[in-house]
Amino acid sequence: MYQIIVFAPFLAAIIAGLFGRQLGDRGAQIITCGALVISAILSWVALFQIGFGGTVEHVTIMTWVSSGDLNFNWGFKIDTLTAVMLVVVNTVSCLVHIYSIGYMSHDPHKARFMAYLSLFTFAMLMLVTADNFVQMFFGWEGVGLASYLLIGFWYKKPSACAAAIKAFLVNRVGDFGFALGIFAIYMVTGSVEFDVVFAKIPELQGQTIHFLWMDLDLITTICILLFIGAMGKSAQLGLHTWLPDAMEGPTPVSALIHAATMVTAGVFMVARTSPIFEYSPDALAFVTFIGASTAIFAATIGTTQNDIKRVIAYSTCSQLGYMFFALGISAYGAAIFHLFTHAFFKALLFLGSGSVIHAMSNEQDMRKMGGLRKKIPWTFAMMVIGTLALTGFPFLAGYYSKDMIIEAAFASDSSMAGYAFFMGVFAALLTSFYSWRLIFMTFFGESRSPKSVQDHVHESGNWMMAPLYVLALGALLAGFIFKDYFIGQNYEDFWGSALFLKDAANNVMEAAHYVPGWVIASPFIVMVLGFLIAVYAYIIRPDMPARFAGTFRYLYALSYNKWYIDEIYDYLLVNPAKKLGVFLWKKGDENIIDRFGPDGAAASVMSLARKFRGLQSGYIYHYAFAMLMGIAAFVTWFVFISGGGAS
């Protein structure tokens, strides 16, 4: 069963990619969607067998590497954590595949797009089923490649190509840290297999590694290197800049990669390596700080963006921050629960925004929308459900998962827990504001689009709407149905050994259920406050945003320009690198290497050839003179250099 779950998307990608012309667009769509439907159904079966059955499965495919002391197999480790990720990846991917039939109906390269989607799904499945670090890294790089192909799918569009390159390069920074972490793990444990490495970690506690002039804690160093990889893949503060630009790809790509799957790979990796992170309080504190800072940082930017997909992209970045600071305070179950519920409502919002863009003739600027709720009522209803779930409306998915993270932060005694709690509450306020701002700007008020666009506004077809209905069910019910297993009374039985806690007596998940009432109420209060501010600013007093922007123009500019992070990187890194490249090209390559190397040698040969060409005149006395010169040169060499005259 597990082989089918993993390899069905891969086979579909190969068939659709190599034989798309022979199969035709419809044939490629049937094969890829059919494979994902099978994988999605079997993933739910696996969740009930593994998660609710309390078992762990190890599946060996083949021996992968056997070289000296380095030996590991290509195999699957299927525990509850993996089973949850299988459900998330395959369910969302299945729905995105189906949605793409309608959304990409006018694209001339449907088979290639479907092949890329399936290839990405396979790489993600390799990542989450890995039983060793090398296989995880293989999947890690695979999703990076597939995301590059998908973001730059419209390769004739310069902005899409630039976004794909940016995503690839920024992720390489994080991947370098992840690779160094894997090297360090093998260096100190002699293995890359999870079970072997985790068993040896307690023996390494207290050991240091000397680097330059510093003695660094060994486990903390390994954890920080691993987390740098997670920061790149999951778009955390500092390595987040690729995520909003990735919206240049088709909307189904945004839903698949940037809502539910690839960006959660870092969260999964930290949860999987919890047996390492638990032995480094400093690393956990660092994870908490970065996660909480990302949550508030991205939320502040989301309040001023006007591209409907970019608002949701920054929301994704902010929600990933919640997941990471939950991991940092050892609330692993809450982090994965939010990952699980977030997949449904954020994919719903992305695909819903795609339906809006489709209805608006590919317009993405919310300032050119308005009044759409009567023209596309079903899309409006789906977007409202996704917004309610995201903002934590009672009894919807986000209410159970995000609120638990905030409560766990308050209950934790971690050094950064207080910071995380306050940033989490403030970010919840901003989340409510920018989410309802999106709804009001898009669906309420008078239409701000040209009449030519208004005349063609229509509800999306069944291929696009059916996945939205399924995701809406997840946004409504996933939190209530699964809360007792992910974060409630069945927590330990459900997770088993999949999540590790060093000090079982200090269980933050249990303590989170006994926090004061005001802590429990605070997310709801700020959610309502954010909603009321959005109502006042965009319904009652629609002139207020412009007045605020004018009064606080520096603050507004800071948020609107994304805190100038891209400009800072351009100034500090990109432009100096360009200048260095030009200097090495002009001064080094052209003036030195080419001048005295191949170009210089070629020029010398050409110069001599031109001079000797003068001897080829056709006159006999010129040839006789050349022969005499040759004889004279030979005699001179023979007598004075070879020593022939001495004999």
Buried (B, 14 or more C-beta within 10 A) or exposed (E): EBEEBBBBBBBBBBBBBEBBEEBEBEBBBBBBBBBBBBBBBBBBBBBEBBBBEEEBBEBEBEEBEEEEEEEBBBBBBBBBBBBBBBBBBBBBBBBBBBBBBBBBEEBEBBBBBBBBBBBBBBBBBBBBBBBBBBBBBBBBBBBBBBBBBBBBBBEEEEEBBBBBBBBBEBBEBBBBBBBBBBBBBBEBBEBBBBEEBBEEBEEBEEEEBEEEEEEBBBBBBBBBBBBBBBBBBBBBBBBBBBBBBBBBBBBBBBBBBBBBBBBBBBBBBBBBBBBBBBBBBBBBBBBBBBBBBBBBBBBBBBBBBBBBBBBBBBBBBBBBBBBBBBBBBBBBBBBBBBBBBBBBBBBBBBBBBBBBBBBBBEBBEBEBBBBBBEBBEBBBBBBBBBBBBBBBBEEBBBBBBBBBBBBBBBBBEBBBBBBBBBBBBBBBBBBBBBBBBBBBBBBBBEBBBEEEBBEEBEBBBEBBBBBBBBBBEBBBBBBEEBBEBBBBEBBBEBBBEBBBBBEEEEBBBBBBBEBEEEBBEBBBEBBBBBBBBBBEBBEEEBEEBEEBBEEEEEEBEBBBEBBEBBEEBBEEEEEEEEEEEEEEEEEEBEEEEBEEEEEEEEEEEEEEEEEEEEEEEEEEEEEEEEEEEEEEEEEEEEEEEEEEEEE
